[in-house]
């Protein structure tokens, strides 16, 4: 089980992923080069080792040869989203076989109208996925294109987040959208890496963080009358180097 992913910087303890993470949501924020993809890969490995199939959505719409080698293990099954019968058939086969899926997606397929649900939203909220899959949403570099379509995505993410058996991990560069306190309540685990823009997460320490160092916030598992307490720590994520 690849559950040890790094260490706390304020104690001697190892940073371990726990089973609770499979059913709760994780938010990873940071500027380019902060180590978001490395951390996501660490989480993906843990989910795979827990025998939970994964759907990894790459909103940079990467070609297969552009995908990082760390994802190209024996569980790597690449597909590119489009609105075609060929895609529907291939995707349905992967889901039926509960294969791990790496799906390249152009955000333009999301609807920008509140009253219209896009085919992409329908595909990712189908019951077979909600029942069995752990989701990864990776916006990578398409910030402008993604957030103009974010209303459609957010609307349906909110609606199916309460229905699915497993959780999700969302990776993004810092954006004012994530300053919304209601949106933050969706996530039990937050990792915030380097962030130098004063408008977002204006904390001095975040401006000087090196690669793979994150400000880590975890909503504890202990029940309270309102929301569970949040504990905060500085952590360093180990660099994942796949075995050849």
C-alpha positions as MATLAB code, in Angstrom:
seq = 'XXXXXXXXXXXXXXXXXXXXXXXXXXXXXXXXXXXXXXXXXXXXXXXXXXXXXXXXXXXXXXXXXXXXXXXXXXXXXXXXXXXXXXXXXXXXXXXXXXXXXXXXXXXXXXXXXXXXXXXXXXXXXXXXXXXXXXXXXXXXXXXXXXXXXXXXXXXXXXXXXXXXXXXXXXXXXXXXXXXXXXXXXXXXXXXXXXXXXXXXXXXXXXXXXXXXXXXXXXXXXXXXXXXXXXXXXXXXXXXXXXXX';
ca = [
       0.000    0.000    0.000;
       1.550    3.281   -1.160;
       0.007    5.340    1.629;
       3.133    7.167    2.872;
       3.455   10.196    0.598;
       5.752   12.545    2.516;
       6.367   14.042    5.917;
       5.179   16.797    8.217;
       7.671   19.643    8.561;
       6.662   20.519   12.117;
       6.864   16.982   13.554;
       8.807   13.775   12.895;
       5.675   11.981   11.677;
       5.247   10.604    8.180;
       2.382   11.988    6.089;
       0.055    9.070    5.387;
      -3.098    8.783    3.333;
      -5.939    7.074    5.159;
      -9.019    5.174    4.031;
     -11.243    8.150    4.918;
      -9.732   10.009    1.994;
     -11.407    7.579   -0.428;
     -14.829    8.923    0.531;
     -13.934   12.588    1.148;
     -12.924   15.316   -1.296;
      -9.458   16.789   -1.763;
      -8.460   20.165   -3.224;
      -4.912   20.741   -4.505;
      -3.993   24.344   -5.351;
      -0.720   25.861   -6.451;
       1.043   27.704   -9.217;
       2.878   25.982  -12.056;
       5.793   23.933  -10.759;
       4.453   23.630   -7.215;
       4.118   19.849   -7.387;
       0.364   19.453   -7.885;
       0.698   16.670  -10.438;
       3.173   14.766   -8.257;
       0.786   14.926   -5.306;
      -2.157   13.870   -7.456;
      -0.168   10.894   -8.715;
       0.587    9.906   -5.107;
      -3.131   10.012   -4.305;
      -3.951    8.087   -7.478;
      -1.511    5.333   -6.466;
      -3.199    5.050   -3.064;
      -6.658    4.825   -4.639;
      -5.450    2.164   -7.090;
      -3.894    0.166   -4.236;
      -7.268    0.380   -2.466;
      -8.878   -1.433   -5.435;
     -10.983    1.571   -6.435;
     -11.111    2.416  -10.176;
     -10.138    5.982  -11.090;
     -11.330    8.480  -13.687;
      -8.614   11.102  -14.263;
      -9.811   14.072  -16.324;
      -7.049   16.139  -17.923;
      -8.560   19.485  -18.944;
      -5.429   20.430  -20.867;
      -6.760   17.981  -23.476;
      -3.309   16.394  -23.701;
      -2.310   14.034  -26.464;
      -1.241   10.634  -25.188;
       2.437   11.327  -25.857;
       2.186   14.525  -23.755;
       1.014   12.717  -20.604;
       3.680   12.433  -17.898;
       5.415    9.068  -17.660;
       4.455    8.702  -14.003;
       0.853    8.065  -15.119;
       1.781    5.540  -17.788;
       1.790    2.469  -15.586;
      -0.045   -0.809  -16.118;
      -3.269    0.958  -15.095;
      -3.045    3.663  -17.779;
      -5.933    3.638  -20.259;
      -5.999    6.798  -22.378;
      -9.093    8.161  -24.119;
     -10.025   11.603  -25.493;
     -13.514   12.927  -24.944;
     -15.657   13.849  -27.916;
     -19.342   13.748  -28.733;
     -19.285   10.683  -30.958;
     -20.639    7.163  -30.969;
     -17.095    5.804  -31.187;
     -16.180    7.555  -27.942;
     -19.390    6.402  -26.231;
     -18.679    2.795  -27.129;
     -15.014    2.855  -26.082;
     -15.734    4.698  -22.833;
     -18.629    2.383  -21.929;
     -16.324   -0.621  -22.382;
     -13.709    0.859  -20.038;
     -16.340    1.624  -17.389;
     -17.983   -1.801  -17.700;
     -14.574   -3.429  -17.149;
     -13.850   -1.002  -14.262;
     -10.598    0.048  -15.878;
      -8.612    3.044  -14.658;
      -9.278    5.821  -17.178;
      -7.140    8.821  -18.170;
      -9.443   11.060  -20.193;
      -8.253   14.131  -22.078;
     -10.998   16.760  -22.145;
     -11.410   20.127  -23.838;
     -13.408   22.391  -21.450;
     -15.348   23.749  -24.431;
     -17.569   20.676  -24.138;
     -19.058   22.057  -20.916;
     -22.160   24.203  -21.293;
     -22.037   27.877  -20.353;
     -25.803   28.061  -19.872;
     -27.325   27.285  -16.502;
     -30.401   25.617  -17.950;
     -28.446   23.370  -20.305;
     -26.617   20.263  -19.115;
     -23.762   19.353  -21.417;
     -23.150   15.851  -22.702;
     -19.817   15.946  -20.885;
     -21.578   16.558  -17.569;
     -23.988   13.726  -18.358;
     -21.105   11.369  -19.137;
     -19.181   12.033  -15.934;
     -22.306   11.836  -13.765;
     -23.553    8.503  -15.091;
     -24.506    6.134  -12.309;
     -21.949    3.448  -13.142;
     -19.179    5.975  -12.453;
     -20.822    7.386   -9.336;
     -21.208    3.917   -7.906;
     -17.651    2.729   -8.384;
     -15.153    5.406   -9.407;
     -12.874    7.910   -7.666;
     -12.625   11.137   -9.719;
      -9.661   13.391  -10.494;
     -10.324   16.795  -12.116;
      -7.114   18.425  -13.361;
      -7.579   21.809  -15.022;
      -3.818   22.260  -15.624;
      -3.321   25.308  -17.879;
      -6.769   25.957  -19.326;
      -7.781   28.449  -16.668;
      -9.573   30.923  -18.904;
     -11.286   28.317  -21.018;
     -12.182   26.227  -18.011;
     -13.688   28.850  -15.767;
     -15.906   30.313  -18.466;
     -17.543   26.887  -18.447;
     -17.227   26.390  -14.700;
     -20.883   27.072  -13.915;
     -22.038   23.948  -15.719;
     -19.305   21.853  -14.141;
     -19.779   23.216  -10.622;
     -23.544   22.809  -10.775;
     -23.278   19.124  -11.527;
     -20.265   18.508   -9.344;
     -22.318   19.810   -6.419;
     -25.286   17.648   -7.374;
     -23.428   14.363   -7.731;
     -20.793   14.865   -5.043;
     -23.399   13.890   -2.459;
     -24.444   10.805   -4.403;
     -21.186    9.076   -5.189;
     -19.701    6.323   -3.090;
     -16.164    7.666   -3.387;
     -14.657   11.123   -3.254;
     -12.842   13.314   -5.752;
      -9.581   15.208   -6.058;
      -9.573   18.583   -7.798;
      -6.316   20.178   -8.974;
      -6.123   23.823   -9.998;
      -4.015   26.920  -10.061;
      -5.078   29.492   -7.442;
      -8.236   31.275   -8.508;
     -10.742   33.520   -6.752;
     -13.386   30.847   -7.281;
     -11.757   28.813   -4.523;
     -11.978   31.664   -2.058;
     -15.701   30.941   -1.837;
     -16.323   29.525    1.682;
     -19.261   27.445    0.469;
     -17.077   25.783   -2.144;
     -14.365   25.110    0.431;
     -16.847   23.125    2.511;
     -16.878   20.516   -0.266;
     -13.306   19.562    0.585;
     -12.035   17.810    3.706;
      -8.382   17.832    2.618;
      -6.711   20.944    1.202;
      -3.144   21.223   -0.095;
      -2.056   24.763   -1.027;
       1.360   25.120   -2.668;
       3.227   28.176   -3.892;
       0.860   31.096   -4.461;
       2.368   34.529   -5.069;
      -0.740   36.384   -6.262;
      -1.808   38.687   -3.431;
      -5.462   38.331   -4.398;
      -5.579   34.631   -3.632;
      -4.572   33.013   -0.351;
      -2.632   36.043    0.783;
      -0.340   34.293    3.221;
       3.306   35.302    3.237;
       4.600   31.758    3.660;
       2.795   30.563    0.514;
       4.794   32.995   -1.630;
       8.118   31.340   -0.829;
       7.204   27.653   -0.827;
       9.455   25.375   -2.862;
       8.287   22.545   -5.107;
       6.402   19.739   -3.318;
       5.907   21.757   -0.128;
       2.291   22.445    0.769;
       0.233   24.144    3.429;
      -1.960   21.215    4.434;
      -5.391   21.523    6.004;
      -7.426   18.512    7.086;
     -10.969   18.477    8.425;
     -10.779   16.028   11.316;
     -12.956   12.934   11.577;
     -14.277   13.869   15.009;
     -17.954   14.947   14.870;
     -19.004   18.341   16.223;
     -22.240   20.295   16.388;
     -21.317   22.307   13.285;
     -18.308   21.425   11.132;
     -15.378   19.264   12.158;
     -12.277   21.044   13.402;
      -9.535   21.834   10.899;
      -5.887   21.067   11.627;
      -3.154   22.784    9.624;
       0.455   21.782    9.000;
       3.319   22.312    6.590;
       4.169   19.156    4.667;
       6.639   17.970    2.048;
       5.467   15.475   -0.562;
       7.974   12.889   -1.748;
       8.730   13.004   -5.465;
       7.240    9.960   -7.138;
       9.601    8.237   -9.538;
       7.930    5.313  -11.317;
       9.744    2.016  -11.460;
      10.941    1.143  -14.935;
];
